[in-house]
């Protein structure tokens, strides 16, 4: 007499499985097989004495970039690339070719600085913001307030230590910057501002102006050897 009960139990179980399967929501979005993580970047050539560089990124040609300049150029958008480990191969006009390895952080917009001399150089990455924090978007509202702009600094000189940065005659209190070190952004009213960058224990300095536009963001790079220090201002947004 026990066999019919076992058969009944099996029948009920099968019906329950069929019922549950019929209740599954088939209208949901399927899980994608992979997620396309992206980053945005530009590369700056600050390698003293090496001349123009011809660059490739993981085998992709980036073209040429002069000393003190960036690629893609100032009039071009940042390059969108897959996130992850990267290698920039640089063939210099006046130095031995070199490979630079770095990590492209997921969802970040960044600038990669090649810094050093013909005897050897390294790369430094300065992250700027998440790529989705754009102007006129809810996510970027705090980064782009009206009538103000932002300026960051980067020391790309191989032998000069920045000791003080003054903005319009006032100490910015950003501290000293060794080679390859950058600062966070300083918020400034839109308009023309004068920057005095002192280096090597305030013994020398360089002066330059930046016309800060409303919602504009910039990076001021100091580069070349201390005896002939230079500056370049790159537009971030």
N, C-alpha and C positions, 0 to 999 in steps of 0.2 A: 504493500500500500504506500510505501515511501516514494516510489518512482514517479507517480503522477505529480506529487508535490514538487519534486525537483524539476520536472518538465515545466510546471506552471511558473516556478521561480525564474527559469531561463527565459521563458516567453515574456514575463513582466520586465525583466532586465533589458531585453532587446527593444521592447516598446519604449522604455524610458530613454534609451540612447537615441532612438529615432526622434523622439519628441524634443529632447534637448538640442539635437543637431538642427532641428527645424526652427529653433528659437534663436540661433546664432545670427547676429547682425552682419549680413553680407554687404552692407552699404558703406562700411568703413574704408578708409584709404589703406592700401597695403603698405607694409614696411618696405622702404626702398632697399635694393640690394647693396647700395653704397651711398655715402654722403660726400658731396663735393666741397671740401674745405678749401677756402681761398684766402689769399693775402694780397696786399698791394705794396709795391716797392719802387724806389729809384736808387741808382748807384752813383756815388760821388767819388771822383778821382782826386785824392789829396796826397798822392805818393810823390814826395819831393824828389826832383831830379829824374823822374822816370819818363816824363813826357806824356804824349797821348797814349791812351790805352784802348785796345780793341777787346771787347768783352763778349763772353758767352755765358749763359746761365743754364746749367744742366744741358748743355749742347745747343741751346737756343741763342741765336745771335742777338746781341743788344746794340750792335754798332760800335762806334768809336766815341770816346769822351776825352776832352782836353783836361789838362791839369787845372784844378779849381772849378770844374764844371760837373754837371750831372747828366745822366741818361735814364729814361727819356728826358729830353730838354725841358726848359722852364715853361715853354708854351704847350707842352704835351701832358696828358694825364698820366697818373701813376700806372705802372704796369700791373695787371692782375695776373697772379700766378697761383698754382696749387700750393697749399701750405706744406710745411715739413722741411726736411734737411735739403740744403741747397749748396751748390758749388759754383762760384763765379770764377771763370778762367780768364786771366788778364794777360794779354800780350802787349808789352810796353814798347814804345819807340826807342827808349834809351835805357832799358833795364831788362833783367832776366824775367821771363814769363813766370807767373805765379798763380796758384789756386787759392781762393778764399772760401772757407766753409762757414756756414751760419745756418740758423734755423729761422724759417719764416713762420712767425707765430700766427696761429689760426685767427682769422677775422681781424687782423691788425693791418693798419697802414703804416709803413715804415720807410726809413731812408738808411741805406747801407753805405757807410763811409770806409773807403780804402785809405789807410793812413800809414805813413812811415817814410822810408827812404829806399834808394836803389839797393841798399844792403839788406833790406828785409822790411816787410810791412804786414799789417794785420787788418782785419775788418772789424768795424764796430756798428751795431744796429741801434738806431734810435727810433723807438716806437712813438707814434704820434696820437693815434686814436683808433677806435674800432671803425671798420670800413662802413658800418651802417650809421655812424654818427655824422650824418651829412648836414649841410646847411638847410635851413627851413624845414627840418624834420623834427618831430617830437623828441627823438633820441638825441639830437644834436643841439637842442635849444640852449643848454647850459654852456656849450663850447663856443657858441657864436652869438653872444649878446650884441644888441645893436649899439652902434657908436663906439665900439671898443675892438681891439685886436689883441693878438697874443704873439710874443716873441720868445724863442728858446735859443740857447747858445750851445755851441759844440767846439771843443778844442781839438783841432786836427793838426796842430804843429807837432813835429817829432821831437823837438827839444825845448819848447817853451811851456812853462806852467802859468796858467792864468791865475793871477792873485786877487784881482778886484775888477768888478764890472760896475761902472757908473752909468746911470740912465738919467739924462738931463741934469747932470752935475750931482746926482745923489747916489750913494752907495746902494746897490740892489740887494746886498746881503745874500748873494747866491753862493758865496764861498769860493775857494780855489778849485781849479779844474786841471787835473793832470791830462796828459795826452790820451785822447780817445774818450774823454768824459764829457757828457752833455748835461744841461740843466732842464728842469721842468719849465713850463711856459710862464711868462710874466705877463699879466694883463695890463694893457695900456690904453688910454683914450685914443681914438682915431686922430691922426695928424702926424706931423713930422717930429721925430725924436732923435736926439743925439746920444751916441753910445761911446764911452771911453773904456777900452779894455786894457787893463794893466797886466803885465806879465813879468816873470822873473823878479819876484819880490818888489814889484812896483817900480823897477828901474826904468822900464820902457812901456810905452802904450801906443795904441792905435785908435784913431777916432773916425767914426763914420756915422751917417744918418740913415734912418729907415722911415719911409713914408708909410705909416701904419694905416691901413684902410679899415673901415667898419666891417666887422666879422672876418677880417683877414688873419691868417696865421703864418708865421715865418720862423725859419731857423737861420741864425747868423753863425757862420762857421769861421773860425780863425785858423789859418793854415800857413804852411811853408816854415822854413827855419827862422829862429828868433832874429837873426841878422837882417832878414828881409820879409818880415811878417806881412800877411795879407788877410783880407776878409772877403767873404762872399755871402750874400743873403739869398736864401732859397725860399720859394713860396710853397707852403705846405697845403693851404686850402685857398 
